[in-house]
Amino acid sequence: MAHALAIPPMVKSVGASGQISLGKEYAGRQVLVEMPAEGVWIIKTARIVPDNEAWLENPQIKQRVARAIEWVSQHAPEASDPDKLVTRKQDVKRKARSA
């Protein structure tokens, strides 16, 4: 079964340094290049997530971050006195977190 392409194939030349220009609309974007066979390349735009930020992709974490952003948007910052802030662990009274 043949699939219709949204954009017809383009002929590009590989430069002396091994580069191919995909066009200014892709400048600065990251791409995934697959080689399913010799001389066949599949190029897909990609979003690369660094390992140390991958935890943010967890759906539960995303919900917690969204709730925190919502809370911050509804509560104006208040002035505080650093001298009155808690300085020792035993001074901290925590309320139970809701899930």
Buried (B, 14 or more C-beta within 10 A) or exposed (E): EEEEEEEEEEEEEEEEEEEEEBEEEEEEEEEEEEEEEEEEEEEEEEEEEEEEEEEEEEEEEEEEEEEEEEEEEEEEEEEEEEEEEEEEEEEEEEEEEEE
